[in-house]
């Protein structure tokens, strides 16, 4: 029952008919066991609580581990889940499970690169079978070795965990017996790292592109080239990819408990935070009221060039051409009638001007702008 080999209703019938339970359990626990509502969702939890408190922890842990090892030897249908459990046991203190957990269990977490997917669940049914079959017969001596250590008490299991949630056990193995199968570990570790590094490179390049596009002070939106749409493509792909990485890597983290797996998705979120944060800041700046605007009809091929001088000392330029429009962002300082612009432009124009009547006259250029005040 504790190993999950029989259904709860099957156990119910066995418990009613097994007279020996009265000798094993206390009267109180026996009465509680046969009084459980086995049709309830909590029945499994209640049964396990009763059985566990009446079991020797060390003996149960020994039986549990041997039971799993022998099921893998027999190529039981639960083998993939057990191999994942082997890796989890290794990560939680059972160092003697290194060759089984890292050498084989980790390949369930990260299938080798010659398979079609990055997770066991995403593999086709045939690929799953092929992967499991590829472990045999090389996995068999590794299992036999661990079984022998447990049965000869070379490894003495306690069934208890320390304050760090690591399994406690006594290890009497020799240095030679503790030797890891390094070539297997290296193969799987490199596969795990290559996936994370690839994700990290992709998310960094895409995130950098999205930030570059968003933080440009000059944005040329060519109507023929769908300029405004192209502006949002990098951040849209970054959003989808970050979510994809996070979902997939959180699933992997739940199995292997390696925080580094979450780095690519986290970096993607940071890039998104930077991009969307800048969008919000820019939007707030644009909402500031205009002190005045200045327009020149000779710049641009279809509508001229408009400068909006905001009350927050920000300046926005808008140039209209026949097949597109360009936006510019910058700042300005104003003292009396003198205006100094700090703005990047993709055409020659002065930056120092004075206001004369209703005209903005540039001192270092011949261009003039007509002013409309608010």
Secondary structure, DSSP 8 states (H G I E B T S, - for coil): -TTS-S-HHHHHHHHHH-TTHHHHS-HHHHHHHHTS-TTSTTHHHHHHHHHHHTS-HHHHHHHHHHHHHHHHHTT-TTHHHHHHHHHHHHHTT-GGGHHHIIIIIHHHHS--TTSS-SSTTTS-HHHHHHHHHTTTTHHHHHHHHHHHHHHTTSEEEEEEE-TTS-EEEEE---TTTT---HHHHHHHHHHHHHHHHHHHHHHHHHHHHHHHHHH-SEEEEEGGGTHHHHHHHHHHHHHHHHHHHHHHHHHHHHHH--GGGGHHHHHHHHHHHHHHHHHHHHHHHHHS-EEEEEEESSSSSSSEEEEEEETTSEEEEEEEETTEEEEEEEEEEEETTEEEEEE--SS---SEEEEETTEEEETTSS-EEEEEE-
